[in-house]
Amino acid sequence: MLNKVKITTAFLLSFCFLGFNAHAGLVKIDDKSDEKKISEIATGSYDGGNVGTGADPSGFWGSNLQLVADGTVSMLFEFISDHAAYNNAVFAGEGGDIGGLDNTIQGSFSVLFTGVADDFLPFSFIADCGGFSVSGCTSSKGSVQNGSNSQGDQGNDVSFFISKKVSNNTNSIYYLFFNDGTNDLDFDDMIVRLTVTPAEPPQEVPEPGALALLALGMIGFVARKRLIKR
């Protein structure tokens, strides 16, 4: 009887592990800094408007976004607002030649990205993008690539602030607040919403340990049927 209880418990646990491992999320923040509200670090006049995360969102300054696991994701970039004298832009994709947004080309664009766990999502912010086109800028006053984002020299270096709204295995939404380095730190020079979704329907792949528990449960189930027949 004791053996039957052990086998049944293992069988049930295997399904618990399957459900848990299916919701790890698509994207993570590398958390290079402490979580704070923008008002706690801004030195300029921040005007974020209604961006869906509140007028004074919490998040991370100088951090970067990474893939949680191997796979292909779709990245949708949507222009929210800007309060800047510069013609700022954001580009995404391998080679940096897929698309962009700035003060005059507003709207949205999406790209696919295939990578492995811990790869940084391929996008960059550009301050004062001259000769803007979907292939890039002919001139700029600086840029920051995801993966190289840092707090830098306060308001003099370009950087961005990340605020998370949703993060699960089917939909991850982040707001990106760009500071273009014009001697202030206000994070409202360009605000973009980034939505990351699987390029294909998510496959719930169990961990090796969960597979072992599932196999153990099936063995117990078969053994029990044999005992009943006897």
C-alpha positions, 0 to 999 in steps of 0.5 A, a space after each residue: 500500500 505504501 508503494 502505491 501511495 509513493 507512486 501516485 504522489 510522484 505521478 501527481 507531482 509530475 503534472 505540477 512540475 509540467 504546469 510550473 515550467 510552462 510559464 517561465 516568461 519570454 523576456 527578462 531584465 538583467 537587473 543591473 541596478 535597483 528598481 526605482 521610480 523615474 521621479 527618484 532618479 530624474 534630474 530634468 522635467 520628466 513628462 511621460 504622459 499616459 503610457 499605461 504604466 502610470 505617470 511615474 513608473 517603476 523600473 530599471 535604469 541602465 539595465 537590458 532585456 534578454 531572452 529567457 530561452 532559445 527560440 524565435 520571438 516577434 518584437 513589436 515597437 510602438 511609438 508612444 510620445 517624445 519631448 525632445 529637440 532632437 530627432 531621435 530614433 529606435 532601430 531593431 533587427 540584425 544589422 540595424 536596418 529593419 525599421 525605425 521611428 522618430 519625431 516625423 516617422 511615428 507609428 509602429 514596426 515589428 521584427 523577428 529575432 531568433 536567439 538563445 537563452 540570455 541573448 540581448 534583444 537587438 535594438 538601439 536608440 539613436 540621439 539626433 538621427 540625421 538623414 533618417 531612413 529605414 536603413 539607419 542614420 547618416 549622423 547622430 549625437 550618440 546611440 545606445 544598444 540594448 546589451 550595452 545600456 548603462 547609467 553612464 555619466 548621468 544626463 550627458 550619456 544616452 541611456 534608457 529606462 525599462 518598466 515592465 507591464 506584463 511578462 509571461 510565456 505568451 506576451 511580454 510588454 515593456 515600456 522603454 524611456 529614452 534619455 538623449 543625453 542633452 545635459 538632463 536626465 528626464 527619460 521622456 525624449 522618446 517613449 516606446 512600447 515593446 511587445 514580445 510574443 512567440 513567433 509560433 504558438 508556445 510549446 510546453 516542453 517539460 523539464 528532464 526531471 518532470 519527464 522522469 517523474 511522469 515515466 515513474 507515474 506511468 510505471 506505477 499505473 501499469 503495475 497497479 492495473 496488473 495487481 488488480 487483474 490478479 
